[in-house]
Amino acid sequence: MKRIAIILLTFTFHLSPFTLKAQDLYQIDQKFDHNIKVNHLEIQSGWDARLIQVPEGERTRVMVTTPCAHFFENIDEEPTLLSVKKSGKHDGYYTLLRNQWMPRTTVVEIFTAQPIEDISLEKNARLTIAYFDFDSTDLSITADSGAVLVVDTLLNRGTTGIMLTNATLDLRHVTGGKTNVTAYAHSTVTKGDIQSEYHQSDYERAPKMLGMTIGLGLNISLPVAFSSNQQGSPYNTNHAFEFHILGQINDFPISNHWSWNLNIDASATWMQLDNVVAAQNDQLVLDPSYGATPPRQSLYYWSIGLPVRLKYNPWKYVLLYASLAPTYNFTPRLSSTTFDADNHRHTTHEKVDILNHFNLRASIGVGLGNLHRLEFFIDLLPTFKSSANAPQTRMMGLTYTF
């Protein structure tokens, strides 16, 4: 790798005397060796990035120019800014990782001969296509909210499709077959020298997808009594299982790393009872009437919740979150299964109105993207009604969503 320290002289004019100010800039040159054919490029936020084509056969390299001396002076701590990954049998991805350390004036130049076909800009990302000759390909570019795309020189004899969502596009020199621009919300398009068939569609609002991300969750929970010892309680369970169907609405950004969303959580719960019980006046009471073959008993019920989740994304696919879910519990049923002398099974179901129909479930968790989450939860209100004679019992446990 090559490291160069350079001096940039900046001239500042005021109404008072002329001043001269010098600033140290540092350059780090990184090269990448891989056998993957890369046709996707993703630019995450925080950089002033430049894309420059080099002759076929040359290795991809990244030149970083920054006023930050830390990584220049500490060789062992030099960051890897460009991620190279393979997806499927043929596609490879370059990702310029989100800027979390360097000043926003840092410039990152990506020199590559790879046949890029797809470019995406995250929220508030900035990319200048300094020069790229895509020959005859279908090039797709998307720019998210707050992103800035500058096309200085682009040659493409195929079709170039650009979709903007509340983003800024500056087309300076474009030569080729077709250029289609779709601009949603408050996107801005500036056109210069365009020598191609050009079409632009403008829409006042970005498309909203309330069709959600659907996930399935499983959890195991335990009852926790915060008052007296409940060892002889008819509500004793050593575990409870829940099955969840989760629908997640689009995120609403707060800042680069923070966002929130609203979810819908429908769940079915089975609570295996430790003791033999009977239903009596919307309570459970111990039932000693059975002999050596007591029934198998459980409580089961449906719930629906609306979790409001505050999310923190330190990296693109990793999230930390906390949520609060107002939840409605439907009336549970007591299931009792007995066996007769011929070992035939008989099951009865009886309504027992013992649950607090409204509860608040708090949780904290960690996840990968919108799915594959592990969270700890606890009900903030008692699980059972006060009339059920199960004082201050709350459910708490772990949920895994896949």
C-alpha positions as CSV (number, residue, x, y, z in Angstrom):
1,M,0.0,0.0,0.0
2,K,1.1,3.6,-0.6
3,R,0.9,6.4,1.9
4,I,1.5,10.0,0.9
5,A,1.3,13.1,3.0
6,I,0.5,16.2,1.0
7,I,0.0,19.9,1.8
8,L,-3.0,21.7,0.5
9,L,-2.9,25.5,0.5
10,T,-6.3,27.1,0.9
11,F,-6.8,30.8,0.3
12,T,-9.4,32.7,2.3
13,F,-10.5,36.2,1.4
14,H,-12.1,38.6,3.8
15,L,-13.0,42.3,3.6
16,S,-10.0,42.8,5.8
17,P,-6.4,41.7,4.8
18,F,-5.7,38.7,2.6
19,T,-4.9,35.5,4.6
20,L,-3.2,32.3,3.7
21,K,-4.0,29.0,5.5
22,A,-2.2,25.6,5.1
23,Q,-3.9,22.3,5.8
24,D,-2.3,18.8,6.0
25,L,-4.0,16.1,3.9
26,Y,-3.1,12.4,4.0
27,Q,-3.6,9.8,1.3
28,I,-4.0,6.0,1.8
29,D,-3.9,3.8,-1.3
30,Q,-5.6,0.3,-0.9
31,K,-5.6,-2.4,-3.6
32,F,-7.9,-5.4,-3.8
33,D,-7.1,-8.9,-5.2
34,H,-10.1,-11.2,-5.8
35,N,-11.4,-13.6,-8.4
36,I,-15.0,-12.5,-8.1
37,K,-16.7,-10.7,-11.0
38,V,-18.2,-7.6,-9.4
39,N,-21.3,-6.0,-10.9
40,H,-22.9,-4.3,-7.9
41,L,-21.7,-1.2,-6.1
42,E,-23.3,0.2,-2.9
43,I,-22.3,3.5,-1.4
44,Q,-23.2,4.0,2.2
45,S,-23.4,7.4,3.9
46,G,-20.8,9.7,5.1
47,W,-18.4,9.9,2.1
48,D,-17.6,12.1,-0.9
49,A,-17.1,9.1,-3.2
50,R,-15.8,9.1,-6.8
51,L,-16.1,6.3,-9.3
52,I,-13.4,6.1,-12.0
53,Q,-12.9,3.4,-14.6
54,V,-9.5,2.1,-15.3
55,P,-8.2,-0.2,-18.2
56,E,-9.4,-3.8,-18.2
57,G,-7.2,-6.1,-16.2
58,E,-6.1,-3.6,-13.6
59,R,-6.8,-4.3,-10.0
60,T,-9.4,-2.4,-8.1
61,R,-8.0,0.2,-5.7
62,V,-9.3,2.8,-3.4
63,M,-7.5,6.2,-2.8
64,V,-8.5,7.9,0.5
65,T,-7.7,11.6,0.9
66,T,-8.4,13.0,4.3
67,P,-7.3,15.6,6.9
68,C,-7.5,12.9,9.5
69,A,-3.9,11.9,10.4
70,H,-4.8,9.0,12.8
71,F,-4.9,6.2,10.3
72,F,-1.9,7.5,8.4
73,E,0.2,7.6,11.5
74,N,-1.1,4.2,13.0
75,I,-0.4,1.7,10.2
76,D,-1.9,-1.2,12.2
77,E,-5.2,0.6,12.6
78,E,-5.8,1.3,8.9
79,P,-9.5,0.7,8.1
80,T,-10.8,-1.4,5.3
81,L,-13.4,0.9,3.6
82,L,-14.4,-1.3,0.7
83,S,-16.1,-4.6,1.3
84,V,-15.9,-7.4,-1.4
85,K,-18.5,-10.2,-1.2
86,K,-20.0,-12.8,-3.5
87,S,-23.7,-13.4,-3.7
88,G,-24.9,-16.5,-5.6
89,K,-22.9,-18.1,-8.3
90,H,-22.1,-15.1,-10.5
91,D,-22.7,-11.8,-8.7
92,G,-20.2,-9.9,-6.6
93,Y,-20.7,-6.8,-4.5
94,Y,-18.5,-3.9,-3.6
95,T,-19.8,-1.9,-0.6
96,L,-18.2,1.4,0.5
97,L,-18.9,1.0,4.2
98,R,-20.5,3.8,6.2
99,N,-18.2,6.5,7.5
100,Q,-18.0,6.3,11.3
101,W,-14.5,7.7,11.9
102,M,-13.2,10.2,9.4
103,P,-14.2,13.9,8.7
104,R,-17.0,14.3,6.1
105,T,-14.5,16.2,3.9
106,T,-12.7,12.9,3.3
107,V,-12.7,12.0,-0.4
108,V,-12.8,8.3,-1.4
109,E,-11.9,7.5,-5.1
110,I,-12.8,4.0,-6.4
111,F,-10.7,3.0,-9.4
112,T,-12.0,-0.2,-11.0
113,A,-12.3,-2.1,-14.3
114,Q,-15.2,-4.3,-13.0
115,P,-18.3,-4.3,-15.2
116,I,-20.6,-2.5,-12.8
117,E,-24.3,-2.9,-13.7
118,D,-26.0,-1.9,-10.5
119,I,-25.2,1.1,-8.2
120,S,-27.2,2.0,-5.1
121,L,-26.7,5.1,-2.8
122,E,-27.9,4.9,0.8
123,K,-29.6,7.8,2.6
124,N,-27.3,10.9,2.5
125,A,-24.6,9.2,0.5
126,R,-22.8,11.1,-2.3
127,L,-21.2,9.7,-5.4
128,T,-19.6,11.3,-8.5
129,I,-19.2,9.1,-11.6
130,A,-16.1,10.8,-12.8
131,Y,-15.7,8.6,-15.9
132,F,-17.2,5.3,-16.8
133,D,-17.7,3.6,-20.1
134,F,-20.2,0.8,-19.6
135,D,-20.3,-0.2,-23.3
136,S,-23.6,-2.0,-24.1
137,T,-25.1,-2.9,-20.8
138,D,-28.3,-2.2,-18.8
139,L,-27.2,0.1,-15.9
140,S,-29.4,0.6,-12.9
141,I,-28.8,3.3,-10.3
142,T,-30.9,4.0,-7.2
143,A,-30.5,6.9,-4.8
144,D,-32.2,7.1,-1.5
145,S,-33.4,10.1,0.6
146,G,-30.8,12.9,0.9
147,A,-28.4,11.2,-1.5
148,V,-26.5,13.2,-4.2
149,L,-25.4,11.6,-7.5
150,V,-23.2,13.5,-9.9
151,V,-22.7,12.0,-13.4
152,D,-19.7,13.8,-14.8
153,T,-19.0,11.5,-17.8
154,L,-21.0,8.4,-18.6
155,L,-20.9,6.4,-21.8
156,N,-23.4,3.6,-22.1
157,R,-24.8,2.3,-25.4
158,G,-27.4,0.3,-23.6
159,T,-30.1,1.6,-21.2
160,T,-29.3,3.6,-18.1
161,G,-32.1,3.7,-15.5
162,I,-31.9,6.0,-12.5
163,M,-34.5,6.1,-9.7
164,L,-34.4,8.9,-7.2
165,T,-36.3,9.1,-3.9
166,N,-36.0,12.6,-2.4
167,A,-32.5,12.7,-3.9
168,T,-30.4,15.1,-6.1
169,L,-29.1,14.2,-9.6
170,D,-26.7,16.2,-11.7
171,L,-26.3,14.9,-15.2
172,R,-23.3,16.7,-16.9
173,H,-22.2,14.5,-19.8
174,V,-24.1,11.4,-20.8
175,T,-23.7,9.6,-24.1
176,G,-25.4,6.4,-25.1
177,G,-28.7,4.7,-26.0
178,K,-31.4,5.5,-23.5
179,T,-31.5,7.3,-20.2
180,N,-34.6,6.9,-18.0
181,V,-35.0,8.9,-14.8
182,T,-37.7,8.3,-12.3
183,A,-37.9,11.0,-9.6
184,Y,-40.0,10.5,-6.5
185,A,-40.9,13.0,-3.8
186,H,-38.8,16.2,-3.7
187,S,-36.0,14.9,-6.0
188,T,-34.0,17.5,-8.0
189,V,-32.6,16.8,-11.5
190,T,-30.1,19.1,-13.3
191,K,-29.4,18.3,-17.0
192,G,-26.3,19.2,-19.0
193,D,-25.0,17.7,-22.2
194,I,-27.1,14.6,-22.8
195,Q,-26.5,12.9,-26.1
196,S,-29.0,10.0,-25.7
197,E,-32.7,9.3,-25.8
198,Y,-33.8,10.8,-22.5
199,H,-37.1,10.3,-20.6
200,Q,-38.0,11.6,-17.1
201,S,-41.0,10.7,-14.9
202,D,-41.7,12.9,-11.9
203,Y,-43.9,11.9,-9.0
204,E,-44.8,13.9,-5.9
205,R,-44.5,11.1,-3.5
206,A,-42.3,8.1,-3.1
207,P,-44.0,4.7,-3.3
208,K,-45.0,3.4,0.1
209,M,-45.0,-0.3,0.7
210,L,-47.2,-1.3,3.6
211,G,-47.1,-4.9,2.5
212,M,-44.5,-5.3,5.3
213,T,-41.8,-7.7,6.0
214,I,-43.3,-10.9,7.4
215,G,-41.5,-12.9,10.0
216,L,-42.1,-15.9,12.2
217,G,-41.1,-16.0,15.9
218,L,-40.8,-18.6,18.6
219,N,-40.3,-17.8,22.3
220,I,-40.1,-19.5,25.6
221,S,-41.2,-17.7,28.7
222,L,-41.5,-18.2,32.4
223,P,-43.8,-16.7,35.0
224,V,-42.2,-14.5,37.6
225,A,-44.0,-13.7,40.9
226,F,-42.9,-10.5,42.5
227,S,-44.8,-11.0,45.8
228,S,-45.2,-14.2,47.9
229,N,-44.0,-17.7,47.1
230,Q,-46.3,-19.2,44.6
231,Q,-45.2,-22.9,44.7
232,G,-48.6,-24.2,45.5
233,S,-50.4,-21.9,43.0
234,P,-52.8,-23.3,40.4
235,Y,-51.2,-20.9,37.9
236,N,-47.7,-22.6,38.2
237,T,-46.1,-23.2,34.8
238,N,-42.5,-24.3,34.3
239,H,-42.6,-22.8,30.8
240,A,-44.8,-21.3,28.1
241,F,-44.4,-21.4,24.4
242,E,-45.5,-18.7,22.0
243,F,-45.7,-18.7,18.2
244,H,-45.6,-15.3,16.5
245,I,-46.6,-14.0,13.0
246,L,-44.9,-10.5,12.7
247,G,-45.6,-7.8,10.1
248,Q,-43.1,-4.9,10.0
249,I,-43.9,-1.6,8.3
250,N,-41.2,0.5,6.6
251,D,-38.7,2.2,8.8
252,F,-39.1,6.0,9.5
253,P,-35.6,7.5,9.7
254,I,-34.6,9.8,12.6
255,S,-30.9,10.2,11.7
256,N,-28.2,8.2,9.8
257,H,-28.2,5.5,12.5
258,W,-31.5,5.9,14.3
259,S,-35.0,5.0,13.0
260,W,-38.3,3.7,14.3
261,N,-41.1,1.5,13.0
262,L,-44.5,0.2,13.9
263,N,-45.2,-3.6,13.8
264,I,-48.1,-5.9,14.0
265,D,-47.6,-9.1,16.2
266,A,-50.2,-11.8,16.3
267,S,-49.3,-14.7,18.6
268,A,-50.6,-17.9,20.0
269,T,-49.6,-19.0,23.6
270,W,-49.6,-22.4,25.3
271,M,-48.9,-22.5,29.0
272,Q,-48.3,-26.0,30.4
273,L,-49.8,-26.1,34.0
274,D,-47.8,-27.9,36.7
275,N,-50.8,-28.7,38.9
276,V,-54.2,-30.2,38.3
277,V,-56.8,-27.4,38.4
278,A,-60.4,-26.6,37.8
279,A,-62.1,-23.4,36.6
280,Q,-64.3,-21.7,39.3
281,N,-65.8,-18.2,39.1
282,D,-63.2,-17.0,36.6
283,Q,-60.4,-18.4,38.7
284,L,-58.2,-21.5,38.7
285,V,-58.3,-23.6,41.8
286,L,-56.4,-26.7,42.7
287,D,-58.4,-29.9,42.0
288,P,-57.4,-32.9,44.2
289,S,-60.3,-35.1,42.9
290,Y,-58.2,-37.0,40.3
291,G,-56.4,-40.1,41.3
292,A,-53.3,-41.7,39.9
293,T,-53.9,-40.6,36.3
294,P,-54.3,-36.8,36.4
295,P,-55.2,-35.0,33.2
296,R,-52.8,-33.0,31.1
297,Q,-53.8,-29.4,31.3
298,S,-52.7,-26.2,29.6
299,L,-53.9,-22.7,29.0
300,Y,-53.9,-21.4,25.5
301,Y,-54.9,-18.0,24.0
302,W,-54.4,-15.6,21.2
303,S,-52.9,-12.1,21.4
304,I,-52.4,-9.2,19.1
305,G,-49.9,-6.4,19.7
306,L,-48.6,-3.2,18.1
307,P,-44.9,-3.0,19.0
308,V,-43.3,0.4,18.5
309,R,-39.6,-0.2,18.0
310,L,-36.7,2.3,18.3
311,K,-33.8,1.0,16.3
312,Y,-30.1,1.8,16.2
313,N,-28.0,0.5,13.3
314,P,-24.3,0.8,14.0
315,W,-23.6,-1.1,10.8
316,K,-25.9,-1.8,7.8
317,Y,-27.1,-5.3,8.7
318,V,-26.8,-5.1,12.5
319,L,-29.4,-3.5,14.7
320,L,-30.0,-2.9,18.3
321,Y,-33.5,-2.0,19.4
322,A,-35.9,-1.4,22.2
323,S,-39.7,-1.7,21.8
324,L,-42.9,-1.2,23.7
325,A,-45.9,-3.2,22.6
326,P,-49.5,-2.5,23.7
327,T,-51.1,-5.9,23.6
328,Y,-54.6,-7.3,23.7
329,N,-55.1,-10.8,25.1
330,F,-58.2,-12.7,24.1
331,T,-60.0,-14.9,26.7
332,P,-58.0,-18.1,27.3
333,R,-59.2,-21.6,27.4
334,L,-58.3,-24.4,29.8
335,S,-57.5,-27.6,27.9
336,S,-57.8,-30.8,29.9
337,T,-56.9,-34.2,28.4
338,T,-57.8,-37.4,30.1
339,F,-57.5,-41.1,29.2
340,D,-60.3,-43.7,29.8
341,A,-59.9,-47.4,30.7
342,D,-59.4,-48.3,27.0
343,N,-56.6,-45.6,26.8
344,H,-58.8,-43.4,24.6
345,R,-58.0,-39.7,24.8
346,H,-60.8,-37.2,25.7
347,T,-60.1,-33.4,25.6
348,T,-62.3,-30.7,26.9
349,H,-62.0,-26.9,26.4
350,E,-63.3,-24.4,28.9
351,K,-63.2,-20.6,28.8
352,V,-61.6,-19.0,31.9
353,D,-61.6,-15.2,31.9
354,I,-58.4,-14.9,34.1
355,L,-56.0,-12.8,31.9
356,N,-55.6,-9.0,31.9
357,H,-56.9,-8.3,28.4
358,F,-54.6,-5.3,28.1
359,N,-50.8,-5.5,28.8
360,L,-47.6,-3.7,27.9
361,R,-44.7,-5.8,26.8
362,A,-41.2,-4.2,26.9
363,S,-38.3,-5.8,25.1
364,I,-34.7,-5.2,24.1
365,G,-32.9,-7.1,21.3
366,V,-30.3,-7.5,18.6
367,G,-30.8,-8.6,15.1
368,L,-29.5,-9.0,11.5
369,G,-31.5,-6.8,9.2
370,N,-35.3,-7.0,9.7
371,L,-35.2,-10.7,10.5
372,H,-33.1,-13.1,12.6
373,R,-33.7,-11.3,15.9
374,L,-33.1,-12.4,19.5
375,E,-34.8,-10.4,22.2
376,F,-35.5,-10.4,25.9
377,F,-39.0,-9.4,26.9
378,I,-41.1,-8.8,30.1
379,D,-44.7,-7.8,30.6
380,L,-44.9,-4.6,32.6
381,L,-48.4,-5.3,33.9
382,P,-49.5,-8.4,35.8
383,T,-50.4,-11.3,33.5
384,F,-53.6,-12.3,35.4
385,K,-56.5,-10.3,36.6
386,S,-56.5,-9.3,40.3
387,S,-59.7,-11.4,40.7
388,A,-57.9,-14.5,39.5
389,N,-55.9,-14.6,42.7
390,A,-52.4,-14.7,41.1
391,P,-50.9,-11.5,42.5
392,Q,-48.2,-9.6,40.5
393,T,-47.3,-12.5,38.2
394,R,-45.7,-11.4,35.0
395,M,-44.3,-13.3,32.0
396,M,-40.7,-12.8,30.9
397,G,-38.6,-14.7,28.4
398,L,-36.7,-14.9,25.1
399,T,-38.0,-14.6,21.5
400,Y,-36.2,-15.7,18.3
401,T,-37.6,-14.3,15.0
402,F,-36.5,-15.9,11.7
